[in-house]
């Protein structure tokens, strides 16, 4: 019989963490799973661990294409999925025992939901930096479909190895694209643009490992410029931006102007800027006037893109916009 769900696990040189990851899969309260483990040409001892694990558990399917790279390895794993539900996992992370069961139960009960993530806990505690802690805190607060959709241009609102979704989603919107951008964030943006409903269980069901060797720290796909470029690509196609309302940018600093240029090059016209700096208010950026925030207290309302990323500023700006009657997702969006 076909299992209830598959787990796609790409592995490349993960000998130090792989055993803990595989043990956490074996300890799942849901036993009816299939693990599709793609060995991406490991040469550090991971291959021996994989062979031993596969020999001890018939639910494990190993694919060994040689070194093909992360994104092709992920796609190869998904192409071999035969179950209706599929979960992602990374070789350095740890599932909590009830993760798969709770995600399967939820998706089976909610036909209106296509993608289901979970909250995460970062570890090991002693090496965590404040920026990463803040990102995890923010991500764990993006729970509902609206919260995920309305914050998707800030950062990736879900942790990729915590996700389970319906196989048909990959068949319709895959494969993952390979390029100088984070492939998972690109996929979530693609699903969002297509109207796919994503939500999150309000429970920590994945321990998400931080390490100096993480791809997010060392890979060109995860630079600030890579995130800015991929965000701009989808933001410029967002129906709310393409409506007939004027588009206004909150933030008139140099870094903001550089990021705004990315959507301008894609055809988005900026009608005005908002800033609190008296040296900028009254000036112009190209042909657009720079106004104080109270200029937004008008009707009809323009659509506001908040590009300010200073710590705590996003919340302050959101509160001020709400005072003027602007609603998140309907009248404004924040951009990371």
PyMOL commands that set and color helices and strands:
alter all, ss='L'
color gray80, all
select helices_A, chain A and resi 18-26+46-56+70-79+99-109+125-127+130-141+145-150+160-162+167-173+183-193+215-218+220-222+224-235+254-264+293-296+313-323
alter helices_A, ss='H'
color red, helices_A
select strands_A, chain A and resi 5-11+33-39+60-63+85-90+94-95+115-123+164-166+198-209+247-250+270-274+284-285+288-291+303-306+332-334
alter strands_A, ss='S'
color yellow, strands_A
deselect
rebuild
show_as cartoon
